[in-house]
Amino acid sequence: MRAGLRLLMERDGARQFYALKGEIEAAVQEAEAGGFEEFDPVACEPGVELR
């Protein structure tokens, strides 16, 4: 994750990083307020077996 963020910073500048950071912060606030659904990894990737 850190390497990907560093690549964004180097390649596209800080603007994209801060846009992503804002989206993540908004999603966290929504999830903490109860505005989320349980994630079902099997439904998302039915052919992958979880360990």
MODELLER restraints for C-alpha pairs under 7 A, 6 or more apart:
rsr = mdl.restraints
at = mdl.atoms
rsr.add(forms.Gaussian(group=physical.xy_distance, feature=features.Distance(at['CA:5:A'], at['CA:17:A']), mean=6.78, stdev=0.5))
rsr.add(forms.Gaussian(group=physical.xy_distance, feature=features.Distance(at['CA:8:A'], at['CA:16:A']), mean=6.92, stdev=0.5))
rsr.add(forms.Gaussian(group=physical.xy_distance, feature=features.Distance(at['CA:8:A'], at['CA:17:A']), mean=6.41, stdev=0.5))
rsr.add(forms.Gaussian(group=physical.xy_distance, feature=features.Distance(at['CA:9:A'], at['CA:17:A']), mean=6.29, stdev=0.5))
